[in-house]
Amino acid sequence: MTTDGPTSPGHRTAEPDWPLKRLLSDVVGSGPKSAADMTPEQARTAFEQVLDGSPDPTTLGAFLLANRWKRNTPEELAAFVDVMRERSVETARPSADPVDCGANYDGKERTAILGVGAGLVAAAAGTPVAVHSGDHVPSQGAWAYKHVLEELGVVTDVAPATSARMVDEVGFGFYYQPRFNPGVHRLLDRREQMGVRTFLNTVETLANPANASVHLASFYHLPFAKKLADAIERSETLGFDRVTLVQGLEGYDDVRPGSTKVAEWDGGRLTDAEIETGDYGMAFTAEDLEVQNLPVDSARITEEVLAGDRDDQFADAIALNAAVRLSARGDVDDLADGIALARSVIESGDAAESLTALRSFEPAVNPQ
């Protein structure tokens, strides 16, 4: 395991040639017809100021909103990601090379979160997984990985080095945004006041605190998946070799019942395909995955599926999503093989042992 801090966290630069107010008035916010894209250098300068806390709240909010209207380019997103990883993200690389799961941080509101169960099944099958999220992040401010893990009795407020050790000892590790990405975490109040999604909702999912080479996330439509892949390719800090993007349930990294668009990037080109759950003998709908108390019910369902006590739509969905993780890392030939392997580690009790190991994990004393 290696631990790396951001370069110059909290460092305030000299007055830039392009202060955020000027970038707002002259470039991104000049009007619906005259607004222009930033150069990579301008985008870097802008996000450095955002993370340094230089802009006043009104200017910051206007800048974020103008970028939402304008829509960011891959070059801008790559610059934002690189500044974030250089100035805010403290990475901790496990000895294993896990699948980095950066599901949308603003969470889910209706359907069970399947990624904890799927990640633990994948871990039991030999594919390590690192997940990361915050706590009720805007715009939805809904339920995320952290909340399900806490319902399962897992300690989540840990330093990045402890998260990396969790990956190595359990096969599944959780990185908590306030711990590894404090610069973006400090913007939560401003984002809450705005009430809409901004580019921050995109770049925070690309933080890659485990420095993994494989990334699994969600997208809304194929052009956005292409934009994400282009941003990842242009980034100077991410280091992803493989990326799998699913058109996930509620925008999360859970495969939808029925037909799900999947985009895969192999370091050079983006291809897309469809996952048809009916092809694997799975006949359930999104409504069948809805729960009443999302964190509590998601935790209970995870425990019951991994114990082999369920043979229903949730067991199918967790097996399928585990297979997506196995396939994303190239550890199985196809989803059918992944589903069969996922079901076998549940039947053998290995998946339940992974959950027991996660619950029993003892974090080191966290630095203050």
Helices and strands as residue ranges (DSSP letters): E 2-4, H 20-23, I 24-28, H 40-52, H 57-70, H 74-87, E 91-93, E 99-101, H 115-124, E 129-133, H 145-151, H 160-170, E 172-176, H 177-180, H 182-185, H 188-194, H 199-203, G 204-206, E 214-218, H 222-234, E 242-246, G 249-251, E 259-265, E 270-276, G 277-280, G 286-289, H 294-306, H 313-328, H 335-348, H 350-360
